[in-house]
Amino acid sequence: MEGRFQNQAEADSFLQNAYDRGGRYMVDGKPKYTAHAVRLEEQYGFKNIAGHYKFRDGKTPDMAEYGYRKAWLKYSIATELLKKSEDSYAVHAAEKIKTEIPKALNEVNAEIAELTKLNPELGRLNYNKHDFVESYRALIGVTSQYNVDDINTYLHTYRTGIKNVEVQNGMERLKKTHGIRFGWQPAVSTLKEIDRQIMVREKIKAQQAQR
């Protein structure tokens, strides 16, 4: 974001309204929401690839995510701006809300804890509860309905900056052999499950052809 802001008011407004993408996030009252794992299941007929989590107060994943973005996205952005931005306006905007970040971090972790009560599998989430960006991204991974292994894989890549070569090769292979496009970086276990389901289909297809 270096040099992108012309004045302090512009930087402040960006940070406070990032959740809404400049008024482009909500369309006809619905968030611009993409759940790639759910899309993949629907497009290719796979099962048990996405998380399909429950949310508090009966909210749908897209509306839960919108609420989380509105409440906490600015703190995630501010944390990263304070670490690496060279834009003085952006840094100052982040500094204005810096003191609010610890409280927001507690709120994010508390929300994940509540969601874990509804979805016990989230107890396997592997994220740094003392790092706002990791905590927030873990939460958004849940609203995006990625399975826990996929969320953990993403967080590991974010933390280390290293992508799993086995995963990259597996994604490319499935793209070439079956035209499958992911839209996210899955875990090795997710790729193996997709391979398993493809093998079952092909076996059934072969058996039917022999009848």
Secondary structure, DSSP 8 states (H G I E B T S, - for coil): -TT--SSHHHHHHHHHHGGGGGGTSEETTEE----HHHHHHHHHT--S-B-----GGG--HHHHHHHHHHHHHHHHHHHHHHHH---HHHHHHHHHHGGGHHHHHHHHHHHHHHHHHH-GGGGG----TT-HHHHHHHHHHHHTTB-HHHHHHHHHHHHH----HHHHHHHHHHHHHH----SS---HHHHHHHHHHHHHHHHHHHHHHT-
